[in-house]
């Protein structure tokens, strides 16, 4: 019985090993297929990368040409704008000088007007004082005449 058991165990082990061998063979076959597929994909990617490098070089060259053209245009525009800026600064300086002159004139006119107003105010005050004195004198005379009875009305 021990031999039968050993034989049955050995047969089971053989079947198990055959099954494992089949699985491993299948896995190896799948691995080779997968490797072949990956190699093909890698080759396609390498070709795509090379094409991309060529395209990038073409695009870079074209962009460099455009950049140089735009840089020249920009430099010309900068020079034009700098010239315009200098001219506008000159105009602004002239206007600022004119504004300063006008402000000075205005201040002088205001001072003259203020002085004239002060003179008129002073004259009015003097006239008020004179009028008040005249009025007081007239009232005093009227009062004296009334008091003396010499007022004829």
C-alpha angles and dihedrals in degrees: 000000000000089000092053091049091048090048093048090047091048091049090049090048091048091049090047092049091047089051091049089048091052091049092048091047090050090047090049090050090049090047091053090048091047091047091050090048092049091048090052091048090046090052090048090049091048090052090047090049092051090049089048090051090052092047091047091051091050092047092045092052091049092046091049090054091048090046092054091049092049091046091055091049091048093050090051091048091048091052091049092048092048090053090048090048092053090050093048091048089054090051090048091050090051091049092047090052090049091048091050090050092049092047090051091050090048091050090049091049090048091050091049091048092047090049091049091049090051090051091050091047090050091048090048090051090050090048090049090052091047091047091048090051092048090048092048091048091048091048091046091051091047090048091049092049091048090049093048093040095235095119115115115198 
